[in-house]
Amino acid sequence: MNDSRLHRLLRRGVTEIIVESELIELLETGRPLRLKIGFDPSAPDIHVGHSVPLRKLRQLQELGHTVVLIVGDWTAQIGDPSGRSRTRPMLTREQVMANAETYMAQFFKIIDPDRTETRFQSDWFGPFTLSDVIGLTSRFTVAQFLAREDFAKRYRANQPIAITELLYPLLQAYDSIAVESDVEFGGTDQKFNLLVGRDLQGMMGQRPQHCFITPLLPGTDGVQKMSKSLGNYIGIDELPNDVYGKTMSLPDSVVAAYIENATDVPDEEVEEMKRASADASADRMGMKKRLARELVAQFHGGAAALDAERRFERIVQGRETPDDLPVFDLPPNLEARRLSDVLVGAGMAGSAAEAKRLIDQGAVRIDDAPVAANIPASTLKSGAVIRAGRRRFVRLRGGG
């Protein structure tokens, strides 16, 4: 590999590599490596945050290496507590497998299916016995696991930690044994788990895997990490207009990080954008539009990206009403309902509290007239257009 390609692979979109010098030597041998990454199908969507390690894997596939994609059909039923302050609810196997079906097509929007080996944990955990589990747990101490930051915080706060959660890093580590991983990929919140896999391989006579750790993207709130469970994510399978619109709603402070870690914008331009992001006079709208185009083009193609941008400029910036409005049938007994009930029913707000907040903020308009208070739903008429925020519209049908 030349220096520019090595820099692109090992520096951009990378937080840490354990052990970097040894991994470089391994890459230089030309031997095809087994690159492990696992996803728990705890929800049906893959988001832009997931794309950061997946893009690294695609770069390595282009050099002739094999991705080993592990579907965590066992660990998803436990739930990885990384970044959590409480025990996670367990999923049923039916829920997990239903989510896994939708995952697969999304993975292969980024990684090459022809250079990917897909494995389900049930291949090796299915025949596991109690003796296997006890043998696995005997190799580590409780003290080692309580050193993990999220466990330590909960322990100090007297918050519950289920024994199943302590098993999670062990099961993920055993995946590395089962597939003979050379390198495992994960975000910074996975560092502990990746290192447990490295240690376990050494204990069981395998060459310890290297750990390729990538940064976590903040979610659309700009504060917490992008997460399906927090709802602050941009799904790679969302409609082009939604990917574009959500990207345009990002705080200015995170745009440069998205461009650096989730796109192929040339390094020189990325550095210019980083410098510009600290300049109050910079064209931040232009930077954000560039990011939105790049993300939509990645997942839906260049034509879809241009269409999404034109629609955003017409509807959000130009305040036009879109032609293709979804229709919502007004429910019966409108006199007993309020506008917030209609917003929730139409999918324009996730809860009555969110609907009320939108109304109080003046973000809700009916036929382009602002709604100053939570008016009774009985005043709503068929054919009226409700707008909530800049991107959500619905045309009403029925009613009185």
C-alpha positions as CSV (number, residue, x, y, z in Angstrom):
1,M,0.0,0.0,0.0
2,N,1.2,3.5,-0.7
3,D,1.4,6.1,2.0
4,S,-1.9,7.9,1.1
5,R,-3.9,4.7,1.0
6,L,-2.3,3.6,4.4
7,H,-3.2,7.0,5.9
8,R,-6.8,6.7,4.6
9,L,-7.1,3.2,6.1
10,L,-5.4,3.6,9.4
11,R,-5.9,7.3,10.3
12,R,-9.2,8.7,9.0
13,G,-12.2,7.4,10.8
14,V,-10.0,5.6,13.4
15,T,-9.7,6.2,17.1
16,E,-7.2,3.5,18.1
17,I,-5.7,0.3,16.7
18,I,-4.3,-2.4,19.1
19,V,-1.6,-3.2,18.1
20,E,-1.1,-0.8,15.1
21,S,2.6,-1.7,14.3
22,E,1.8,-5.4,14.3
23,L,-1.3,-4.9,12.2
24,I,0.7,-3.0,9.6
25,E,3.2,-5.9,9.5
26,L,0.4,-8.3,9.0
27,L,-1.1,-6.3,6.2
28,E,2.2,-6.1,4.5
29,T,2.5,-9.9,4.4
30,G,-0.4,-9.9,1.9
31,R,-2.0,-12.8,3.7
32,P,-5.9,-12.6,3.5
33,L,-7.1,-11.6,7.0
34,R,-10.4,-12.5,8.7
35,L,-12.1,-9.2,9.8
36,K,-14.7,-9.8,12.4
37,I,-17.6,-7.5,13.1
38,G,-20.8,-8.3,14.9
39,F,-24.2,-6.6,15.1
40,D,-26.9,-7.4,17.5
41,P,-30.2,-7.1,15.7
42,S,-31.9,-5.4,18.6
43,A,-33.8,-3.1,16.2
44,P,-34.4,-3.4,12.4
45,D,-32.2,-0.5,11.2
46,I,-28.6,0.2,10.6
47,H,-27.7,3.8,11.0
48,V,-24.9,6.2,9.7
49,G,-23.0,5.6,13.0
50,H,-22.7,1.9,12.1
51,S,-21.3,2.9,8.6
52,V,-18.1,4.2,10.1
53,P,-16.5,0.7,10.8
54,L,-18.4,-0.8,7.8
55,R,-16.6,1.6,5.5
56,K,-13.3,0.5,7.0
57,L,-14.2,-3.1,6.3
58,R,-15.1,-2.2,2.7
59,Q,-11.6,-0.6,2.2
60,L,-10.0,-3.7,3.5
61,Q,-12.1,-6.0,1.3
62,E,-10.8,-4.0,-1.7
63,L,-7.3,-5.2,-0.6
64,G,-8.4,-8.8,-0.7
65,H,-9.4,-9.5,2.9
66,T,-12.6,-11.3,4.1
67,V,-15.2,-9.8,6.4
68,V,-16.8,-12.2,8.9
69,L,-20.2,-10.8,9.7
70,I,-21.6,-12.2,12.9
71,V,-25.3,-11.9,13.5
72,G,-25.7,-11.8,17.3
73,D,-28.8,-13.9,17.5
74,W,-27.8,-14.9,21.1
75,T,-26.2,-11.7,22.5
76,A,-29.1,-9.6,21.2
77,Q,-31.4,-11.5,23.5
78,I,-29.2,-10.3,26.4
79,G,-28.5,-6.7,25.2
80,D,-25.1,-5.1,25.4
81,P,-25.2,-2.5,28.2
82,S,-22.5,-0.3,26.7
83,G,-23.2,3.3,27.5
84,R,-26.3,2.3,29.4
85,S,-27.2,3.2,33.0
86,R,-29.6,0.4,33.6
87,T,-30.3,-3.3,32.7
88,R,-31.6,-3.7,29.2
89,P,-34.8,-5.6,28.5
90,M,-34.2,-9.0,26.9
91,L,-35.7,-9.7,23.4
92,T,-37.4,-12.8,22.3
93,R,-35.7,-15.0,19.6
94,E,-38.6,-14.2,17.3
95,Q,-38.0,-10.4,17.6
96,V,-34.2,-10.9,17.1
97,M,-34.6,-13.0,13.9
98,A,-37.2,-10.6,12.5
99,N,-34.8,-7.8,12.9
100,A,-31.9,-9.8,11.5
101,E,-33.8,-10.3,8.2
102,T,-33.9,-6.6,7.5
103,Y,-30.3,-6.1,8.7
104,M,-28.7,-8.2,5.9
105,A,-29.8,-6.1,2.9
106,Q,-28.6,-3.0,4.8
107,F,-25.2,-4.4,5.5
108,F,-24.6,-5.0,1.9
109,K,-25.2,-1.5,0.9
110,I,-21.7,-0.8,2.3
111,I,-19.8,-4.1,2.4
112,D,-19.2,-6.4,-0.5
113,P,-21.4,-9.6,-0.1
114,D,-19.0,-11.6,-2.3
115,R,-16.2,-11.0,0.2
116,T,-18.3,-11.6,3.3
117,E,-18.8,-14.7,5.4
118,T,-22.0,-14.5,7.4
119,R,-22.3,-16.4,10.6
120,F,-25.0,-16.8,13.2
121,Q,-23.9,-17.2,16.9
122,S,-26.4,-20.1,17.2
123,D,-24.0,-22.1,15.1
124,W,-21.7,-22.5,18.1
125,F,-23.8,-21.4,21.1
126,G,-26.6,-23.8,20.1
127,P,-24.7,-26.9,21.3
128,F,-23.1,-25.1,24.3
129,T,-23.6,-26.9,27.7
130,L,-23.5,-25.6,31.2
131,S,-20.0,-26.9,31.5
132,D,-18.9,-24.8,28.5
133,V,-20.4,-21.7,30.1
134,I,-18.7,-22.4,33.5
135,G,-15.4,-23.1,31.7
136,L,-15.7,-19.7,29.9
137,T,-16.5,-17.8,33.1
138,S,-13.6,-19.4,35.0
139,R,-11.0,-17.5,32.8
140,F,-12.0,-14.0,34.1
141,T,-12.8,-12.4,37.4
142,V,-15.7,-10.2,38.5
143,A,-13.1,-7.5,39.4
144,Q,-11.9,-7.4,35.8
145,F,-15.4,-6.9,34.5
146,L,-16.3,-4.3,37.1
147,A,-13.4,-2.3,35.8
148,R,-15.4,-1.6,32.6
149,E,-16.6,2.0,32.8
150,D,-20.4,1.5,32.5
151,F,-20.4,-1.4,34.9
152,A,-18.3,0.5,37.4
153,K,-20.6,3.5,37.3
154,R,-23.7,1.4,37.9
155,Y,-22.0,-0.6,40.7
156,R,-21.0,2.7,42.5
157,A,-24.5,4.0,42.2
158,N,-26.0,0.7,43.5
159,Q,-27.8,0.2,40.2
160,P,-28.6,-3.4,39.2
161,I,-26.2,-5.3,36.9
162,A,-27.7,-8.6,35.7
163,I,-25.4,-11.7,35.6
164,T,-26.5,-12.0,31.9
165,E,-24.9,-8.7,31.2
166,L,-21.6,-9.9,32.7
167,L,-21.8,-12.8,30.3
168,Y,-22.2,-10.6,27.2
169,P,-18.5,-9.7,26.8
170,L,-17.6,-13.4,27.2
171,L,-20.0,-14.5,24.6
172,Q,-18.8,-11.8,22.2
173,A,-15.2,-12.8,22.9
174,Y,-16.0,-16.5,22.2
175,D,-17.2,-15.4,18.8
176,S,-13.6,-14.5,18.0
177,I,-12.5,-18.0,18.9
178,A,-15.3,-19.6,16.8
179,V,-14.5,-17.7,13.6
180,E,-10.7,-17.4,14.2
181,S,-10.7,-13.6,14.0
182,D,-7.5,-11.8,13.0
183,V,-9.0,-8.3,13.5
184,E,-12.2,-7.2,15.3
185,F,-13.9,-3.9,14.5
186,G,-16.0,-1.8,16.8
187,G,-16.7,1.6,18.2
188,T,-15.0,3.1,21.3
189,D,-17.8,1.8,23.5
190,Q,-16.8,-1.7,22.4
191,K,-13.1,-1.5,23.4
192,F,-13.5,-3.6,26.6
193,N,-15.3,-6.3,24.7
194,L,-12.8,-6.4,21.9
195,L,-9.9,-6.7,24.4
196,V,-11.7,-9.6,26.2
197,G,-11.8,-11.4,22.8
198,R,-8.1,-10.7,22.3
199,D,-7.3,-12.1,25.8
200,L,-9.5,-15.1,25.4
201,Q,-7.9,-16.1,22.1
202,G,-4.4,-16.0,23.7
203,M,-5.7,-18.1,26.6
204,M,-7.1,-20.7,24.2
205,G,-4.1,-21.0,21.9
206,Q,-5.1,-18.7,19.1
207,R,-3.1,-15.7,17.8
208,P,-4.7,-12.7,19.6
209,Q,-6.8,-10.6,17.3
210,H,-6.0,-6.9,16.7
211,C,-8.6,-4.4,17.8
212,F,-9.7,-1.7,15.2
213,I,-11.6,0.9,17.2
214,T,-13.6,3.6,15.4
215,P,-15.2,6.8,16.7
216,L,-18.8,7.1,17.7
217,L,-20.8,9.6,15.8
218,P,-23.1,11.9,17.8
219,G,-26.8,11.5,17.0
220,T,-29.1,14.1,15.4
221,D,-29.3,15.8,18.8
222,G,-25.5,16.5,18.6
223,V,-25.0,15.3,22.2
224,Q,-25.6,11.6,22.8
225,K,-24.1,8.9,20.5
226,M,-26.2,7.9,17.6
227,S,-28.5,5.1,18.8
228,K,-31.5,3.2,17.6
229,S,-32.9,3.0,21.1
230,L,-32.5,6.8,21.6
231,G,-34.2,7.5,18.3
232,N,-31.5,10.1,17.4
233,Y,-30.3,8.3,14.3
234,I,-30.2,8.6,10.5
235,G,-31.0,5.1,9.1
236,I,-29.2,4.1,6.0
237,D,-32.4,2.5,4.6
238,E,-34.5,5.6,5.2
239,L,-36.0,7.4,2.2
240,P,-33.6,9.8,0.5
241,N,-35.7,12.9,1.6
242,D,-35.6,11.7,5.2
243,V,-31.8,11.1,5.1
244,Y,-31.3,14.5,3.6
245,G,-33.7,16.3,5.9
246,K,-32.3,14.7,9.1
247,T,-28.8,15.6,8.0
248,M,-29.8,19.2,7.5
249,S,-31.2,19.2,11.0
250,L,-27.8,18.4,12.6
251,P,-26.1,20.9,14.8
252,D,-23.3,22.8,12.9
253,S,-20.8,21.6,15.5
254,V,-20.9,17.9,14.4
255,V,-20.9,18.4,10.6
256,A,-17.2,18.2,10.2
257,A,-17.0,14.9,12.2
258,Y,-19.7,13.4,9.9
259,I,-17.9,14.4,6.8
260,E,-14.5,13.1,8.0
261,N,-15.8,9.7,9.3
262,A,-18.8,8.9,7.1
263,T,-17.9,10.1,3.6
264,D,-15.2,9.9,1.0
265,V,-14.8,13.7,0.7
266,P,-11.0,14.2,0.0
267,D,-8.8,14.8,3.0
268,E,-7.7,18.2,1.8
269,E,-11.4,19.4,1.7
270,V,-12.1,17.8,5.1
271,E,-9.2,19.8,6.6
272,E,-10.6,23.0,5.0
273,M,-14.0,22.3,6.4
274,K,-12.6,21.7,9.9
275,R,-10.9,25.1,9.8
276,A,-14.0,26.7,8.3
277,S,-16.3,25.2,11.0
278,A,-14.6,27.5,13.6
279,D,-15.2,30.6,11.4
280,A,-18.5,32.4,12.1
281,S,-18.5,33.7,8.5
282,A,-18.1,30.2,6.9
283,D,-20.7,28.8,4.6
284,R,-22.1,26.3,7.1
285,M,-25.3,25.7,5.1
286,G,-23.1,24.8,2.1
287,M,-21.1,22.3,4.2
288,K,-24.2,20.7,5.6
289,K,-25.8,20.4,2.1
290,R,-22.5,18.8,0.9
291,L,-22.8,16.2,3.7
292,A,-26.4,15.5,3.0
293,R,-25.7,14.9,-0.7
294,E,-22.8,12.6,0.2
295,L,-24.9,10.5,2.6
296,V,-27.9,10.2,0.3
297,A,-25.7,9.3,-2.7
298,Q,-23.9,6.6,-0.6
299,F,-27.1,4.8,0.1
300,H,-29.4,5.7,-2.7
301,G,-27.3,7.1,-5.6
302,G,-26.4,10.5,-7.0
303,A,-29.7,11.1,-8.8
304,A,-31.6,10.6,-5.5
305,A,-29.2,13.0,-3.7
306,L,-29.9,15.8,-6.2
307,D,-33.7,15.2,-6.1
308,A,-33.6,15.3,-2.3
309,E,-31.7,18.5,-2.3
310,R,-34.1,20.2,-4.8
311,R,-37.0,19.1,-2.7
312,F,-35.4,20.4,0.5
313,E,-34.7,23.8,-1.1
314,R,-38.3,24.0,-2.5
315,I,-40.2,22.9,0.6
316,V,-38.0,23.7,3.6
317,Q,-36.1,26.7,2.4
318,G,-38.8,28.0,0.0
319,R,-41.7,27.0,2.3
320,E,-43.7,25.4,-0.5
321,T,-46.3,22.7,0.3
322,P,-45.2,19.4,-1.3
323,D,-47.5,17.8,-3.9
324,D,-47.1,14.2,-2.5
325,L,-48.6,14.7,0.9
326,P,-49.5,11.7,3.0
327,V,-53.2,11.6,3.9
328,F,-54.5,11.1,7.5
329,D,-58.1,10.1,8.1
330,L,-59.6,12.1,11.0
331,P,-60.8,9.8,13.8
332,P,-64.4,9.8,15.0
333,N,-65.5,11.7,18.1
334,L,-63.3,14.7,17.3
335,E,-65.1,16.8,19.9
336,A,-63.5,14.7,22.6
337,R,-60.0,15.1,21.1
338,R,-57.3,17.7,20.9
339,L,-54.9,18.7,18.1
340,S,-52.1,16.9,20.0
341,D,-54.1,13.6,19.6
342,V,-54.2,14.1,15.8
343,L,-50.5,14.9,15.6
344,V,-49.7,11.7,17.4
345,G,-52.2,9.6,15.3
346,A,-50.8,11.0,12.1
347,G,-47.2,10.1,13.1
348,M,-46.1,13.8,13.3
349,A,-45.2,13.4,16.9
350,G,-44.1,10.5,19.0
351,S,-46.1,11.3,22.1
352,A,-48.7,13.8,23.4
353,A,-45.9,15.6,25.3
354,E,-43.9,16.0,22.1
355,A,-47.0,17.2,20.2
356,K,-47.7,19.8,22.9
357,R,-44.1,21.0,22.8
358,L,-44.3,21.5,19.0
359,I,-47.5,23.4,19.4
360,D,-46.2,25.6,22.2
361,Q,-43.0,26.3,20.2
362,G,-45.2,27.6,17.3
363,A,-43.9,24.8,15.0
364,V,-47.4,23.6,14.0
365,R,-49.3,25.3,11.2
366,I,-52.7,24.6,9.7
367,D,-53.0,25.7,6.1
368,D,-49.9,27.7,6.8
369,A,-51.5,29.7,9.6
370,P,-49.7,29.3,13.0
371,V,-51.5,27.5,15.8
372,A,-51.0,29.4,19.0
373,A,-52.8,27.0,21.4
374,N,-53.8,23.4,21.6
375,I,-57.1,23.9,19.7
376,P,-59.9,21.3,19.8
377,A,-59.6,18.8,17.1
378,S,-63.3,19.4,16.2
379,T,-62.2,22.6,14.4
380,L,-60.1,20.6,11.9
381,K,-61.6,20.2,8.4
382,S,-61.1,17.7,5.6
383,G,-58.6,18.9,3.1
384,A,-56.6,21.0,5.6
385,V,-52.9,20.7,5.6
386,I,-51.0,20.4,8.9
387,R,-47.3,21.1,9.0
388,A,-45.2,20.2,12.1
389,G,-41.7,21.6,12.0
390,R,-40.0,22.1,8.6
391,R,-40.4,18.7,7.1
392,R,-43.5,17.0,8.3
393,F,-46.8,17.5,6.4
394,V,-50.1,15.7,6.3
395,R,-53.4,16.4,4.5
396,L,-56.6,15.6,6.5
397,R,-59.5,13.6,5.2
398,G,-62.9,13.0,6.7
399,G,-64.1,14.7,9.9
400,G,-66.8,17.3,10.2
